[in-house]
Structures are given as C-alpha cells and as structure tokens.
C-alpha cells in the first residue's frame, strides 16, 4: 500500500528530450509569469497574510514536532491522545499499519529535511546528532520494505542532501562528514536481501536483523506485493548509488521496474494492484491511480527527471495514456479491470488518489488536474477532511482520515502552475480544519470518523514529513527559504534529492526496453510542462471556468453512474437497469433481467433469490450489465441491512486543558434519547459506587447532576442506566473492563437493552473501550474535575469555549466557524460483494451450498441475556426483503440515500471477533469461459480491499 501517496518533484537542470520536453520537475520553473495570473474568483493574497499563514504553519509544526520529542522520542511515533510514544509490540497490533514501525525513531528521521525547509537549521543540526547517537538499524523487527525505503532511507538521504548543502554554505553542519549517508548505505544493504527472487520484485517485508527466510526472520514466505511497493524504490536506491558509487542499489530497483513493465497488460497498458513476486501473475487485476499503485506512476516520471533515462518517460506516457482513456472520468478517477478496462471495478475512490492532480501538473496536463482537485476540495468542504474512501456520489465509504498530505501536495503544485490565489485560500482552509478538528494538547490526532469528528490515537510520521512542508511552501516566497527548492526533486514522502545526481556516478547501463512495445498517439504528449502562455493565452479566468461547474457537485448533484464507452455506442438504446430502480413487480424489468442472464426465484419461505449465468445473457455487453447489476444489488442490500444500525457517537472533553480538543469514539445505546435528535448532554464526570453500577448507588450525591462513569460487566446495560438515573445522573459512560481494548482495533460496540420496555430510561448512555475510557480516568486523576460533552458528532470549539477564560493560542488557532451545514451521521456500509463467478447468486441470509447461495433475510429479535448485551446484526440476522425495499426506491432526478460506507460490525458478548464480515460472500457455482475469469477475480478482491 502506498501510505504516503505522491510527493512531487522539482528542479531546473534537466535538459529537454524530444519528443517529450520536460523542462523541469516542478511546474514553477516552466511557467511564464505564473504569479501574475489570477482569477476573478479569488483576490490576490497580500504578502502580510501569506506570511501570517506561513508562521501559523511553523507554529503547528512546532506543536506536533515538540510534543513528539517531549512525549514520544525515541519511539517511532507519537500517540497524541495519551501523550506517549508508540512502540512496536507494546500497543495492540494495527496490522499492516505497524509495518512502518521499526524501532528506529521513525518520526525524527522522516522530519529531518522538513526542519531545513521550515528554516529550523539549529533544530536540524540537533536532530541529526540525535539520529547518529540514538538510532539503531539492527533491530529484530519485521518491517515493510516499501515504507522503510520511502520514510527511513528517503529521510536519511534527504537529511544528507540538506546537511551537505548547509555545510557548503558555511554556517551550520561544519562537523558533518557524511554520517547520515553511511547510515543510509547500511540500511540499503539490509534491504537488499528482499530482492532475492527470480523476478527481481522484492519481498514485501524484511527483518532488519535477520533478513529473509531464516527461522528467526519470521518473514520471507509471502508471495504477493503491491505494485507501488515494488515500483517505488528507484529514486531512493538510485540516489544511494549515485551518492556512494555502489551501483548495486540502482540495479536492483531498475530490475524491479523492468519486470513490472514487462508484466503490464499489453492490450490496455494498465497494471494491477497486487502481483505475485515469484511468477509475475497479477493477483488483483483491478487498476487505478490510488492505493497500491499510485507512487509507481509517480516514480516512473521522476526517475526520468532524476536519472535522465528516456525509457522511464516513455513508460510513464504509455501508462498515462491508458489512465486518461480508461480510469479518468473527469472529475472522477475510478478503478477498472486491466483486461476489461471499460468495466469499472469499484464504485468508490480512495484518498490516496489525491496525489494525482499534482502529478498531472508535473506532466503538464492541467485541465483534468484542476477538475479532480476541485472535486476533492468539495468533498473536503462537506466532511472537513478527505475520507479514506468515498463513493461516486461523494458519500463516506470509509470514514477515517489519518491526516494524509496528498491533497495539500496537489494544492501546492497547482498554485505553482497557475499562480491562482484560489489555491492559497484552499491551503488556508486546510490549516483551519487541522486546528479546529485535529489539534489536541499533545499534537494532532488522526480522525477516527470524519462524520462525528472523533479521534484516533495516531499521528503518522508522514504528517510531519509532508503536510507541513507543502503547506509552508504554498505560502512561502522564494526569499523565505534558505536554499533553492528548485534544485531538488521530491520523493513520494516529500524528501529532497538534488538534481545534480543525474550527472553523478552514471555507471548503470540504460537498456531501453520500451519503444518496441509502444504505439502511442503522440498528440497526447505535445507538451509535458505547463506554460501560462499556453494555458492563459487570452483568458485569465481559465482555471475558474474549469472549477465553476464542480462547485455544487458534492451537495447538489448526484452522478447517475458512469456511462462507459461501450454503453455510449448503443445507438438509441436505453441506459442499463440499475439496482436502485429495480422493481420486482415490473414486467419490463424482469425482461431486462432475463436479457442480462439474471433469474429471479421465489423461494418457499418467501425469500427472493437472484441468480446470474453470464452464458445465458443475450450478448457480452448485456452480461457485463448483469454483472454490474448484481454488484449494485449486493451493495444496496448490504446498505439496507445496516439501516437500523446506529452510527458511532462522540465524547468530547471540554474542560481545561483539553478545551474540546480531544474527541473519543463512543458506541451508542439502543435505549435512551437519540443524540442525533436530541440536544447534546454536557456535564462533569464522576465515578459511580459501586463502579459496575449494578445496584443502587451508594454515592448519589457524587453523581447528582453529573455524567456517571460505570464499568462494564456483571449486569445489563439498561440496569446500569436505571441505577445511575435514579441517583440523579444526567448521562452515563460505560467503560470496557477488557483492559487494552480500543476503538482503533475493535469493532464498533452498541449497547442493547434487556429485552424489556426501556422507555423509562431518559438519560443518554455511551460506551467507551478501555483505552478511550482510560483517557478520561487519567484526566480525572490529574485535573480532578473533568467536563465532557456527549453528542452525535464533535461540536465547534468556538461555541464550547464561549465566555470562558482560555489561553490565547487556543483562540488564535480556532477562528470561529461559520454556521455551515454539517454532514449527517450516516451508517457506514461495506460492500459485501465477492462475486466468485460469472454464474452467481445473491442471498442476504444463507450460504446454502457451493452450488447455490441467495440474497434475502429474516428479521430476528435479539434474545435477552443475563449480562451486558450488545446489538449484533449481520446479513444472516436482521434484514428486510430487498425486493420490497427496492420497490419504494426511485431515483428520478434525486440522489438516493445509499451510502457505501464501511460499518464496523457491532460486538457481542458471545462473539467479539473483529474479523467477522458483514455479508455472506457468493461462492463459485460452475466453471465458465476463461475470458470472464479475470473480470470476476477483480470483483472477488473488492471485499478485501484495505487502504
């Protein structure tokens, strides 16, 4: 997975090469009077305001970096909610996310060149000394080769690049003698065993101490890696070779890129997401520009810039042509199948594709860059941040946001390309949102849910490596930076490598393996570097004219689905039937189903089953329509299964010193007032006695008029609620008694009633896992009186703090919000589709046999139990007949309430397995034509997508 997405390049010393002329790596250098161009939609920003915003970025960086150094160093990352370092093995595992952590002070190394860009040269010198003194690269820990390359190797090389620059200037780093480069070389050799495969593609993980495939290494058995993981090595490895003269690093990285190029799908010129490192077979055949592929494309273009090898540019242009033919559907970028590129593989987009407009600026294709960037900005304005994934009608699909920098990156490059002050206003919005919603006393916390504003105890190293770098450069003038940024290229993690490496130690033979396969329309590549004389010949409103139609696309328009080219070729034919419009009683609809190879079967128990056999379809196009219909039906049914599920709620700490800056993800209760419909509850917290709340409270005076804290266990949640309500509490927070549990890793928990009438419960109740509850308990121990707000989503801190005496830095970083319409808290849903064959069936309840499955359900009541109970709803338990629901769903001119969002499954006392899936997956029925298999396998993987 490409964690960092795309960092973009800069430079001026690259010669022109026909037929593609990339004059420089950053758009700023190839502009003609770019800064004089601005649109009527945004007035020029004064030098004073730009300086003010630049200074605000510096203060924000100091807040993040200072808290990391004070509370976390030498750990890899800061946990900003609990004010401590994240050490691998000492915290609950987060799966692949933890592969970036190698006990090598990751955040410090990743931040090295950011310190210099932000003119913090003394801090940089101190940081380098700490790295040399404290960092150990010989740890017995398994790490991601990709993440270690872009963050640690890239960080060391970026630090070395700027250390020698500062030493040459003569004021700082006079003692420096290439120590960071020696560390980088040591790390490079530690990564080389990963390339010990017949293909040359690296293993995805390696043990820093023991390497690969040794018993003590605990890795080396993997067979698959992502395209970005194998294709995002060339800049760092080539730079290491050019700096040291050891050619082996560049040779290995080139071999991996050559192999990926050879394995591209030849008819579409696309690459898949995941590849087998031994055989070269594509494991996941869907293709896009987001997670899993993103930085592969970026590094092809930048490898041409840094290394001067035309074959890299030719490969990039070949891929870019395919992207613009099949994936780009302005303003959307949708994944497709590499063998059937006219067939969409997803109905949602992931946040990592936000790097692509910046790469298009570097390529010189400005119009689609403006369009996609504006679409992303409208999504951000709706949700405050870019969700990890969102649907084609701009609803939340995955609600997290780990403070990714890709959008800020593209904003910077679009501003350099157009000089349009509109992008300065965009950057200002990003700064305001970070301070309003993500800033906490110990740094900046990732968003657990952009709809509720709840936080995750996470501040990734890329936040310091990239976000502050791009935001500062956005507002900085040339004289604000102590070196010439245009002499460097940005890696995908925004580390800086000098362009003079292009002429240093060129010992690697450049074998052009590209042209024999390339047949391109050269008109697409007449120019690759933006020039304002071309972009704005007579129309200074060019960029605004592109953006304007997209201003209301998120809130007021609803794309009716993407019509592929094959569909557009049907002369006079009606558009294909969509699942949302289907009515089981409509004879015309049933006839269309038959044409698509879809049968509708009424079962004896009243359920309705849909079955598709592609070979029974009237044509291949109708079969594809049928596949799309079945996919949509699964998504729609999955959404309807979860309509009764409550979304997460928020517990916001509003007293000193938090001032609303810490928002905890809370589970809702199926009894008591609904916080989305009633006013939030605010009050000081107090522990109940007994703490489990299972009998009459012995300290009613302590909880009277307050929000009672209760421990989970020993009795029903409703019984706890009645006991604290009788004692005069105005609300309750149940804290999990399972030590170490956290909303970061556990499914959403919903508190169920006791099977009796719960109308007598009139106070709100929320559930916190042990870790989040511990934050409140720790606050009580330190500050005694702690006030919290129970609500459906985080509230504006300006309103919370009104009339209170608060520090100036809180006021300054939290300008009062306008009364904007906030996004509603909608249920997440995860698509249940895993279409295992072209001959398929959908059933909301039972997986009946390998040959037969169905789409339907029976509502079942939850049985009362004699302990705390949680609502547990799965596709086999609580649903309504999808056919009946669909009959009332009409979309003529209006957006549906469909929301393909990821819903974490509620936990039950009996079954708390976080891996339990929401939906049943269809199983293979019979073997079918081989040319369909690739289509089907792509959809099989969609349910397994992980960002």
N, C-alpha and C positions, 0 to 999 in steps of 0.2 A: 504494500500500500504506500502510496506517495503521501507521507504525512505532511510534508512542507509544501507540496504543490509546486508552483513555479516561481522561482526567483528569477529576475530578468537581468539582462546583461547591459554593459556599457563599454564604450571605448572609441578610439578615433584613429588607431594606427593600422587599420585593416585595409589593404588595397582592394580596389574594385576587381571583380572577376566576372567576365561575361559567361553565359548570358544573364546571370543573376548578379546585380550590383548591390551588395550590402555595404553601404558606405561606412556604417558604424554600428556598434552593437546597441547603442542607446539612441532612441529617436531624437533626443535633444540635439545631437551633433549633426543630423542631416536636415534639420529644419532651416528654413529661410525666414528670419524674423518671426519665429514662432510666438515669442512672448508678446508680440504686438497684436496678435489675433485674439479677439474675444467676442463672445456672443452677447446679443442684447438681453438674453435671459439672465445673465449674471454680470453685475458691475465689477470692474477690476477691484481686487482687494489691495488695500493700502499696504505699504511696506511695514507700517507700525502694527497692523493687525496680523500680518504674516509672522512678524517677529514674536508677537504675543502668543500666537498659536504654536510656533516653534518652541518657545520657552515652556509652554504647557506640556508639550511632548517630553521635553527634558525633565520636567518635574515628575511626570508619570513614570518615565524610565527609572528615575532615582527611587521612586516609591517601590517599584517592582524589584529592581536590582538590589536596593538597600535591604529590603526585607529578606530576599534570598540569602544575601551574605550574612545577615544578622541571625536569621532563624533556621536556615537550611544548610548552608555550606558546612562541610564539603559534600553533602548529599547531592544527588543528581538534579532533583527538582524541589521546588518549594510547594508545600501544601498550604495554601493561603487561608483556609478556614480554620485549621488547627495550629497554624503558625509553627510548623516543624518541617523537617526535610523528609522527602520520600526516599526511603532506602529499599532497594530490591530485596524481597524476602521478608521484610518486617511489616509490610502492609498487605492487605488482601490483594491477590493477583487480579490484574485487569486484562489478562490475556495478552494478545499481541502488542497492545499499547506499551506494556512493560519491556518489550524487547529493545526499546531505545535506551533503557537504563543499564549502565554497565559499571556502576560504582566508580565513575571517572569524572565526577563533578561536571556533569553534562552542561548545566545551565551556564556555568562560568566560562567553559570553553566556547560554547555557542555564542556568547555575548562579547567575545574579545574585540572583533573588528567593529561591532556596534559602538563600543566605547570611543573608538577613534572617530567614527563618523559623527558622533554627537559631541566632538571636541573635548572629551574627557580623557586627555592624554595621560595625566598623572594617575588616574584610576586604572587606565590601561596598563601602565607600567607596573603598578601594584598587582594587578590581576595576572599578568604574565609571570611575575615572581611567584605568586601563589600556585599557578599551574605547574611550574617547574619544580616547586618544592613539595607539593602535596599530591599531585595526580599520579595514580598508578594505573598503567595499562595492562598489567599482568594478572588481572583478577580472574578467578574461577567462576565465570558467569557467561551464560549464553546470550548473545546479543544479535540484533538484526544487522546483517552486512550492509543493507541499504541505509538504515538510519545512522549507523556508526560512520559510514562514509560521508553522508551529507552533513551531519552535525559535528562529529568529532574530528575526522580527518579534514573536512572542509573548514571547521573552526580553527584548527591548528594552522592550516595553510593560510587562511585569511589573516590570522593573527601575525604569522610570519611575514606576510606581504606588507602589512602596515608597519610592523616593527622595523623592517629594513628601510622603509620609506622615512619613518621618523628619525632613525639613526642617521640617514643621509642628510636630513635637514639640520642635524647637529645639536638639538636641544634635549631630546629625550632618547632613551634606549641606547645610550652610548656604550653600555656594558654588554649589550646583546650580541651573541655570537652564534646565531642560527640554532639556538636550543629548541625552539618550537619546531623547526624543520626536522631536527633529529628525532623528536618525539613522533612527528608525523610519519617519518620513514619507519620507525619501529612499529607503529600501528599498521602501516601499509603492509609490512611483511607478515603481521599477524592475520591480516585479512586474506592474503594470497592463497592459503590452503583451501579456501572456499571455492576457488576456481578449478579444483581438481575434478573436473567432469569431462566426459568425452565431447560434450557440446561446447564447452567453454563458458556456459552460463554458470554463475556462482550459486552455491547453496544459499538458501535464504538466511541461515543462521550459522554462527560460529562461536566456539568457546574461546575467549580471549587468551586463556592459559593453555588449553589442551588442543585447540584446533578443531578438526573434523574427524568423525568416525572412530574415535577412540572410546573405550568404555567410559572413561572419566569425562569425556567431552559432552556426553548427553545430547548429541546432535549429529547430523550427518545422514540421517535416514530419510530426510524429506525428499520428495520427488518433484514438487512444484514450486514455482516462484512467480511473482507478478512481473509484468513487462517493465514497469517502471523500476522495480527492484533490480533487475538485471541490466537495464538500459540507462541508469542514472549514475554512472561511475566515471565516465570518460573525462570530465572536467577535472575532478579531484585527482584521479590517478595519472592523467597526463601532466597536470601541474606538478605533481610529486616527481614524476620522471624528469620533467624539464628543470625543476629546481635542483635535483640531486644528480642528474645524469644517469640514473638507474632506469633503463628503458623498459624493464620487465612490467612495471605497473601499467604504462600506457599500452603495451602489447596485449595484456590480459583484458583490459577494458575494451580495446578495439575488437578483439576476438568475440567478446560477448555481443557487441553491437552488430558485427558482421553476421553472426548467427541469427539474431533477431530479424535482420533484414532479409536473409535467405528464407526465413520461415513465414514471412508475411503472406497473406492470402493473395495470390497473384492476380486474380481477376478484379478484386476490389482494392488492392493495395492497402488493406487495413490489417492491424494486428489485434489479437485477442488480449484479454485481461491477464490470463494465467497460462503458463507454459510448463511442460514437463522438462526439467533441466537435463534429463538423460536422453530422451528420444526426440525432443523438439516438437512433440504433439501439443496442439492447443487444448488445454483443459477447460478453459472458459472461452467461448468463442464470441462473446459479446464485445463490442468495441465502442469506445467513446474518447473523450478528452479529459475525463475526471479521474477518480481514484483508480489506481492500478496501472494506469498508462501515462498519465499527464506529463511527468518530467522526462519520459523517454523522448517525446517530441521536442521538448524544450532543449534537451541536451544535443540532439542532432543539429539544430540550428546554431547553438552556442559553440559546439565543437568546431564547426566551420569558422566561426569568428575567432576562436582562441588558437586553433591549430592550422588554419589556412588550407584545409583539405576540402576540395570541391565536392568530393563524393558525399560528404555529410550534408551539404546544402542540397544536392540532388535528391538524396533520400528524403530529407525533410520536405522538399517541394512536392515530391511524389505523394507522400502521406498527406500533406496539406491539401492537395487537390482532391484526394479521396474524402477527407474530412468535410470539405466545403460541398462536395457532391452529395454525401450521404448523411452525415451527422449534423451539419449546420442547417437548422431550420429557423432562421432568424425570427425572434431573438433567442430561440431555444437551441440547446445542444443536446441531442438525445442519442443514447446508445443504440447501436444497430447490431445485426448479426454479420460477421465478416464474410460468410458465404452467401447470405441473402441480405445485402445491405439496404434493400428497400423495405425491410421488415424491422420495425422498432423492437428493441429488446427490453425496454423499460418504459414506464410511464412517469418516471421521476428523474430528477437531476441531483447530483451531489455537489457539495460546497467546494470541493477541490477544483472544479472546472472554472472557478472564478479567476484562476491564473491566465486563462486562455486569451482574454482581451489584451492583456499585456504582451503575450507572445505574438498576437496578431499585429500589435504596434511595431514590434521588432521586425516582423515580416514585412510590414508596410501596408497591411490590409485594414484600413482604418474604419470603414463604414460598419462592417459586422462587429468590430471591436466596440464601437460606440453603442450599437444596438444591444449586444449581450450585456455589456456593463450597465446600461440603463435599466434593463430588465432586472438584473441582480440588485441594483440600488432600490428599485421599487419594492422588491421583496424585503430588503433590509428596513425600509421605512415602515413596512407593515409589521414586522416582527422584532425590530430593533437590532437584530443580528441576522446573519445568514444561517438558517438551519442547516444541519448536516446534510439533509436531503429534503427536497420539496417537489411537489407534483407539477405537472404541466399546467394546472390551473392555480399554481402558486400557493397551495396549502402545504402545511408542515407534514413531511413524511417521517423524518427523524428529527426530533426536537432539540437535540444537543447542539452546542456551539462551543468548541474548545479554544476560542479566541484565535481563530485562523487568520493569517495575514494576507491571503491571496487577493482579496478584493482591494485592500489598501494598495497592494502592489500594482494592480492594473490601473487603479486610480492615478497613481504616480506617473506611470508611463503614458497614459492618455493625456495627462496635463502637459508632460514634456513634449508630446507630439502635436498637441493642438494649441497650447497656451491658453486654453479656455478657462477662465476663473470659476466656471461652474464646478470644476473638479476640486478646486480649493474648498468650495462650500461642501462638497461631498466629504472631503477629508475632515472638515470641521465637525460634521455630523458624526463621523466615526469616533472622534475624540470625545464628543459629548456623551455618546452612548456608552463608551467604555467607562467613563467616570460615573455616569448615572447608574449603570446597571451591573457592571463587573467589578468595580473597585471595592475592595474590602480593606479593613485595617492592616492586614499583613500582605498586601499585594493586589493582584487582580485574579478573580476566580472565574473559571470556565462556567458557561451556562449549562446547567443540567437540563433545563427546559425553557426555550425562548418564549413560550406562551405564559408560563407562570412567573418567570424571572428567577427561578430557584437556581442555586449554585451547586457546583461540583468542586470538591477539594482538589483542584488541579490547576497548575499554571505551567504549561509546557515550555520547554526551552525555546521553541521557535517563536514564541511570543516576544521574547527579548531580542532574538537574533534577527527577526524580520519586521515585526509590526512597527516598532519604534524607529527603525532605520528608514523604512519607506515613508512613514508619516513625517519624520523630521526633514527628509529630503524633499518632500512635497512642498513644504513651506520655506525651505532654505534658499537663499540666493547663493550664487557662486562664492561670494566672499565670506559666507558663513561657514564654509567647510575648509579645513586647513590643508586639504590636498585636492587634486583634480580628480573628481569621481569618474570623469570620462576616460581616464587611463586604465580603468578596471572593468572586468566583466562580473556580473552577479551570478553565483551558483544558484541552485534551486532553493538553498537555505539562506540566500542573500549574502553569502560570504564573498569577499572580494579577491579576485585573482588578477594580477597585472597582465595587460595585453602584450607586454614585451616578451612574454613566454612564447609567443608564436614564432619567434626567430631564435629561440634558445634550445640547444641540445636536440636538434631535429634528426634523431637517429632512426626513428621508426619508419619503416618503408610504408609508403602510401599506395596501397593497391586499390585501384578504382574498380569495384565490383558492381557498380550501379548502372552505368549507362546501357549495358546490354539488355537490361530489363525495362528501361524507362521509355515510355511513349507518352509524352505529355503535350497538352495544348499550351504552347509557350506564351500565349496571350495572358495566361493567368499570372505570369511571372515577369511582365514587362518592367515592373519596378518592385523593389522589396523594402524600400526605405521611405517613410513618409516625408513629403516636402510640401510646405504650406502653399507654395506657388501652384502646386497641382491640386491640393485639397481645397484651397480657398481662392480660386482664380478671380472670381468677381462676387463671391457670396460669403461674407463673414458670418452668416447665420448657418453655415453648413452643418456643424455639429448639432446645433439646436434643432434644426429641421429633422435630423435623424432621430433625436431623442423624443421630440414632442409627441409623436403617435404612441409612444410607450408610457407616457406619464400616468395613464389611468389603467394600464393593462392588468395590474395586480388586483386593484379594488373593484373596477367597474366592468371589466370584460372577462369573458370566460372562453378560452380557446375550445373549439368544438372537437378537439382531437386533431392530430396531424394527418393530413391527407398526403399519402405517399405518391410518388410519381406514377406508379403502376395504376393507382386508382384514378389519377387525373387523366389517364389515357382512355378511360372508358367513355366513349362518346355518348353523351346524353344519359349515362347510367346514373341511377340513384346512388347516393353515398351508402356505404355498408351499414348494416344494422348494428347499433351499439347496444351493449348490455343494459345501459341505463334507460333505454327507450323500449326495451322488450316487454311485451305483454303476452302472457301465455294463452289468453283468450282471443288473440288477434290472428285470424286465419292467414293473413298475408305474412305476418311474422313467422308463423310456423312453416310456411312455404319457403321463406328465406332460409330458415334453419336447415331445412331439408337440402336446399341447394348448397349450403356450406358443409354438408356432411354431418350435421348435428341432429340427433334424435332426442325427442322429449318423451320420457317414460313416466307414467303414473304408477307408483308402487302401491301395494295392497294397504300399507299402513298410512297412506295419504301423502307420503312424500313424493316429491318430483325429482326426477333424475335426468341429467343431461349427459349425453354420450356423443363423442365425435369420432368419426372414422374418416380420415383425410381422403382415402381412396374412393369414398362414396361421394365426394364433392363433385360439383359439375365441372370445375376447372381448377387449375392450380391457384389462380387468384382467389376463387371462392374458398378454397381450402385455407389459404392464408387469412382470409376474412374470418373464417370459422375459428382458426387458432386464436386470432386476436379477440374474437367474441368470447371464447372460453376463458381467456386470460382476464378480460374485463369482468366477466361474471364471477370469477373467483375473488377478484379484488372487491367487487361490490358486495358479494356475500360476506366476505371477511369483515367489511366495514359494518354491515348490518348486524353481524354477530356481536359487535362491541358497542352498539349504540347505547346499551344500558350501563356500560361501564363508566365510572366517574373518572375524570382526569386527576392528575396529581394536584395537590394544594401546596400552599406556601406558608412557612413560619418565618417571619421577618423580625430580627432582633433590632429594636428601635431605640434602646437606651444607650447611654454612654458606655464604652467609646465606639459602639457599633453604628449608631445613628442610621439604622436601616440598611447598612451596607452588607449585612450577612443575611442571605435568604436560603432557607433549608427546604429541601424537597420533602413533602409530607404526604402520607397516604390518607385518603378520605374515609369517611364513615358512611355507611348506608342508612344511618339514622341521624336524627338531629337536623338542625337547619342546614340547607344547602348554601355554602359560602358563595357560590356563583350567583345566587338570587337574593341573598340577604346581606346586610351590611357586615363588613369585617368586624372581628372581635379583637379588642386591644386591651391589654392589662398586664400587670406584673405577675410573675410566676411564683408558685410555692409548691413544695413537695407535700403530698398527702401522707397522712399516717392513719392506717398502715399504708406503706408505699405501694402495695399492689392494689389498693382501692377496693378490695373485695368484701369489706364490711363497713359498718358505719364509721365515719372518720372520727378519730379522737382529737384532731386539731382543727375543728371547723372554723375557729377564729383566724387561723393562719391562711386558710384558702378562701374565706369570705370575700367576695368581690374580686377574686383573682383567678388566674388560669392555673388549674391544678396539674401537677406533674404526677403521673402514675406509671408504675412498672407493669409491663405485660405479664400475663400468666395467672393461673390458679382460678380464674372465673371468667365469665363472659364480658365482652367489651361493654355491652349495654348495662350490665350490673355495675360496672365501674362508673359509667356515666351517671347512673341514677344516684350512686352514693356521693359523688362529688357535687352533683346538682343539689342534693338535699342539704349539703353542707354550705351552700351559697356560692359555689364556684360559678364563674361566668363562661367557662370553657375548660377543655381538658386536652392534655397532650399525653398520649400513651407512648412510653419509651421501651423499645425492644429489650428483652432480657437476654438475648443471644449476643454475647459480647463479640464485638468486631463486625457485626453486620452493618451494612452501609447501602445507601441508595445508589452508590457508584457501581455496585456489583450485584445487588439483589433485585429481583423483580418488584414492581410496584405492589404495595400491600394495601388492601382495602378491608376495613373492619366491618364485618357483617353483624346483624342483630342477633337476637336469641330465639328467633322463630315465633316470637310473640309480638303483640302490638307495641311499637316503640314511639307512638305519638306523644307519650308523656315526656320524652327527652327533648328538651328545648334549648340545650346549650350545644355549641359546636364541639366536635371531637376530631382530633387529627392524630396520626400515627407517625412516629419518627423511629428510624432504625437506630441502633446503638451508637454509631459514630456521630450522627447528627444530634441525637439527644445528649451525647456527651459534651458537645459544644455548648449547649445551654447549661448543663450541670457545671462545667468548668467555669463558665461566666458567672454563675451564682457564687461559686467558691471565691472567685477573685473580686467581684464587684458587689456581691450581696443582693442588691436589688436589680433585677433584670426585667425589662418590659419587652413584650413581644406582640406581634400583630398576626392574627390568624386570618387568612384570606384566600381567595381563589388564585390570585397572582400577586406578585410583588407590587407594592404601591410606590408612587413617586416620593422620593425622599424630601423634596422641597415641601410637599404638603405635610409629611410626617413631622418635619422639624420646625414647622411654622410656629413662631412665638417662643422657641426655645433658645437658650444660650448655647451656641455651638462654636467650635473653632473656625477661624476664617478659612482654613484650607478646605474644610468641608463645604462651606458656602461657595468658594471660588470654583470648586471642581464640580459643582452641581447646580448649574443655572436652572431656573425654574422651567419646568416643562410646560409646553402648550397643552391645552386640553385636546389631545389627539385621541382619536378612537383607537382603543387598544384591541389587539387581536383577541378573539374569543378563545376560551379554553375548550378546545375540541378534543375529542378522543383521538389518540393515535391509533393507527392500524398498520399492521404489517401484512403485506400481500402473502396469502397462503399458497400462492401458485408454485407448483413444481410440476410442470407438465411433462410427464415422462415419456409420452409418445404422441404421435400424430393421431393415434386412436386412443381417445381419452374419455374419462368420465369424471364428473364433479359431484361430491357429496358432502354436505355440511356435517354429517354425523359419522357414519360408519365407514371404516375401511374394510370392505367385506371380504375381498379376496384379491390375489394378484391379478385376477382377470376382470374384477368388477369393483368399482367404487362409485359413490354417489354424492350429490350435493343437496343436503337437506338437514333438518334438525328437529328436535323435540325440546320444548321448554321444560326444564326440570327445576323443581324447587330445591333450595338448599336445605338439608336436614339440620335441625338444631343439634348442637353437641354440647358437652358439659364442660367446655373450656373456652378460651378465646377463639373466636371463629373468624375466618376471612372469606370474602366472596371469591369463589373460584368459578370462572366462566371460561369454557373452551368451546371449540366448534362442535364438540360432541355433547354439550350440556345445555347451552342456553342460546336459542336462536329462534327466529321465526321463519316461516316458509318463504324462501327468497322469491318465489314466483308471485306470491301475494303482495309482498312488499314492492316488487318491481312494477306491479300494475299501477301503483299510485305515483310512480316516479316519472315525471315528464320534464323535459329539458328545453322546451321551445323558448329560445331567447333568454333563458335564465341559467345561472350557474347551479349545479347540484350541490348538495351538502356532503358529497362524497369527500372523504379525507383519507388519503393513503398514508397515514402516519403510523409510525412504529409504536405499538402499545405494549409495554412490558406486562407480562402476564401476572395477574394478582397471585399472591402467595397464599397457600392454605396451610393449616396446621399439619394436615396429613401429608402434604406434598409440597415441599418448598424448592423443588428442583428448578433453578433458573433456566435450564435448557429446554424446558417443556415448550413445545411450539404451540402457537395459537391454532393453527389449522392443520387438518389432515392433508397429506400430500397424495396426489393421484399416483398410482403405480402403473408400470408398463402392462399393457394388455396383450399385444401381439407384435411381432416384428413387422416392420413396414419398409417402404422404399428407403434405400440408403441415403438418397439425396435430401430426405427430410430430417435425418438424424441430427445434423448439425444445428438446424433450427431448434429442434426440441431440446437438445442439451443446453443451449443458451438459456432457455426458459427454466430448465431444471435448476440452474445455478442461481436464478434470481432470488429465490427464498433464502439463499445462503450468503447473499451479499453482505460484506462487512466493510465499513469505511475505516 
